[in-house]
Amino acid sequence: MRAALMAMALVLLVGCVGAGGFESRLASHSGEVMYLHEARATERQPGTTVSLATFTVEQRLPPATTVQRTGGFVVPLLFVNVWRGEYRSTLGAAQISNDYVQFMKDSFAEELKRSAKFAFTDHDGDVQVDVKVTNIEMNAPIVESGNFLFLLIAFGHSRSVHAGPVEVVVSGEAVARKGGQEVLRKPILGGSRTGGLPRKNRTIEDLMADYTAAMIEGLSLAVKRFNDAIVAEVNSL
């Protein structure tokens, strides 16, 4: 009985990864934020040009990936013990191998060049667009659960980890001017949601590597949808 209780305590201590464990594993992986350009037929309006005047990012990602505990419980019974930990992770700039702020600016300029109905020019277009990113919000949950079963002459335990889905929202404002006069001012949202990642037979390290990649991909998709929304507004002029 005493040995079983000691084994149960050891399982609870060793089996639980915890916020710090997830954070260190996520921080050990990185990747490049990339952009998917979709070919689209855009009918150009002759005689009018468009340019990107300013692009600012007011709210940025934290320096490194963080994981915070948001909830959970432990149910210590005599024969069955159950625990659950709930966490929220946020992608950090250190896990992105390229300059994500410059990426956001360059990708918007490229989207404007490819998809706007006005011909793109680097400077002093007839229509000039100012873009401001005011917030990058990410919700990337991790749930860890496990149990310990004690049957007097034997004992066993299990643990599962589920990560996701990753939800990212990029919000901001777009302003367009023509001939020095403001012709557009709109709040803009771009969001994405990736699928969850069950652990299955993967190690925690492999799961966290995939989850870092999923967070980076989620940011990339949200940026694309943010860009698409602004170009659609510009095309409505």
Secondary structure, 3 states (H helix, E strand, C coil): CHHHHHHHHHHHHHHCCHHHHHHHHHHCCCECCCCCCCCCCCCCCCCCEEEEEEEEECCCCCCCCEEEEEEEEEEECCCEEEEEEEEEEECCHHHECCCHHHHHHHHHHHHHHHHCCCEECCCCCCEEEEEEEEEEEEEEEEEEEEEEEECCCCEEEEEEEEECCCEEEEEEEEEEEECCEEEEEEEEEEEEECCCEECCCCCHHHHHHHHHHHHHHHHHHHHHHHHHHHHHHHHCC
